[in-house]
């Protein structure tokens, strides 16, 4: 293995795995802390998908370090810590503490911090993260129910999460290319910096950052900064790239959309799906807690619909409604209830003949793949930037699209099925 990756949620892991596959690396995604280094050693890149973004800090660190041990035992020459392109976290973590634990474990001099993903309009300028034309703190992320992002200055945000000094490689340096970035790194190391936020507003910047990361023991960021990593291994004579274009087929069966994300992008996708006539039923956490509905209610609804069309089951709602639910049930209890219900619904639907699923939201995706006992997936064709179809590596061959809440165009739930071979 060349590149070992640790992602803090399922959809982020899939986003990264897609980027690596498109770069020519033979890539597998595994769910949870892996336990068999030999199973991983035949791949160029392995992405470990953890559900650690909003877990207690000590759990996120423990799982990440255990994953690092397995990846290193399987031969990984470089580690990559992947988090969301909107830097989803709180002042307590988990990005900073996990990154600090990993860099200390590897005895690394310095690590980049670069969540930029220009294709999805996530850019960094002068250390400030933008979502489209808005600063992160002015975007819809300011009202995220779990990780409200109210500071766009990543140097300050990261510094509040780590005890190690944080610096900046700014646009003026990055725009000059990899050699200038390397010189900037040398200067930052001389100043005692250990983490470096790196500006990026284009894929060309990400390629230069990837080239400048050649030889770094640890890289942290979004999937975009991984764009240039494969070329480093080619230059070292360690990699022959594989063909990334391969269609993916799905077994005959029903199609279902499960959405727990409350992001603005996903809410718009739900609205568009309902407007086209996709049968839909909303899961209300309060009704669930009061046992007025159960997972079986939604399974029965789905199976009563025409088999030739996808069915949508969603708990997604606007920020005010989410806040009202959290006030009544408690934030953690509300989230856990929805995740457990979605996992149960997914299990029963698969048993009833569902073979293809779209799951929206990182937490929901984590709950669903755990509930389905999916422990590894093959990466298939890209649907929208950062979102591929995938297939479970077991006898069921379930076809899954695990979508970050913020990703995908408005018609994602309608058009994603067209990217399958049948």
ABEGO torsion letter per residue (X at the ends): XABBBBBABAAAAAAAAAAAAAAGBBBBBBBEBBABAAAAAABABBBBBBBAAABBAAAAAAAAAAAAAAAAAAGBABBBBBBBAAGBBBAAOAAAAAAAAAAAAAGBABBBBBABBAAAGBBBBGGBBBBEABBAAABAAAABAABBBABABAAAAAAAABABBBBBBBAAAAAAEAAAAAAAAAAAAAAGBABBBBBBABAAAAAAAAAAABGBABBBEBAAAAAAAAAAAAAAGABBBBBABBBBBBBBEBBBBBBABABAAAAAAAAAAAAAGBBBBBBBAAAAAAGABBAAAAAAAAAABBAABBBBBBABBBAAAAAAAAAAAEAAAAAAAAAAAAAAAAAAAAAAGBABBBBBEAAAAAAAAAAAGBABBBBBBBABBGBBBBBBBBAAGBBBBBBBAABEBAAAAAAAAAABAX
